Amino acid sequence: MPLLQRYALAKPSARSSHKLPTPQGAGIAVIAATLVTIVVFSAVTKAEVSICALAATFFIAIVGAADDVRSLPVLTRLIAQTIAVGAVMSMWPGDVRIFPLCPPWIERGVLLLAGVWFVNLVNFMDGLDWMTVAEVVPIAGAIVALGYLSHVPPITAIVAGALGGALLGFAPFNRPIAKVFLGDVGSLPIGLLLGWCLLELAYRGQLIASLLLPLYYLSDATITMLRHLVTGEKVWVAHRSHFYQRATNEGLSVLDVVGTVFGLNLVLALLAIASTWVTSPAAKIIVLIAGLALVGLTLFRFSRLGRSAR
């Protein structure tokens, strides 16, 4: 903490949610605990773990740490993120497919872009105390459950369990008003590890579940990015226009917002698990539509009903 206070202090600005200078960089502890736990449990259970994926996680954490101390150029960050996502994707052979009718090079290219976007959107959405905890812990718990149900391999459940446990350990330090933030050293590798787990789920034939689990983050961040593109704003510049930020701008408390997100993610986790139980494509689509409806209602509440809390 003294080192973070000295070298990685996040000072309040017009775009930030905090009012006091707060150290960032707790992701160092979160990612270190996660990686150590993955290595130990994979050794104990003899689950095969990709050294390349672990190295990519460590690499992107180093990039995030450098960005926390001194802001890196956008192009440098994107190149580093693309290398890390590509390294994780190399875990799967070229003949492993999600959409068999799609040419392999197109599918891999789209997944690479989606992976880079997912890493960034986790970073973008980490703008409120407990927000990342409220998002990641339910997803991690669901992936562990899906591992128990044999929908993902043991190593994927280990990764999710280690990440969820590390964030539970971080939660007391980040509760409102936070004593420390994750920083890019935490949010970027968290996005990479979650993307690893979700891609494994999609490759195992559970695409609907892999979309339902991060659906709130995907919707909030993607809609916000598209809105900025339409208005000609720079999407990589920090702002306060995400739906959850607009809710706090209009008077909803931090606990109200993150509590809503946490409750929504618990329901999405249950829907994701339910989607693995049904075999009919029509039933899976209905489950996805239910999740989309719940996320849409939440976004509407954040964008409109926050005014009534004044």
Buried (B, 14 or more C-beta within 10 A) or exposed (E): EEEBEEBBBBEEEEEBBBEEEBBBBBBBBBBBBBBEBBBEBBEEEEBEBBEBBBBBBBBBBBBBBBBBBEEBEEEEBBEBBBBBBBBBBEBBEEEEBBEEEEEEEEBBEEBBEBBBBBBBBBBBBBBBBBBBBBBBBBBBBBBBBBBEEEBBBBBBBBBBBBBBBBBEEBBEBBBEEBEBBBBBBBBBBBBBBBBBBBBBBBBBEBBBBBBBBBBBBBBBBEBBBEEBEEEEEEBEEEBBEBBBBBBBBBEBEBEBBBEBBBBBBBBBBBBBBBBBEBEEEEBBEBBBEBBBEBBEEBBEBBBEEBEEEE
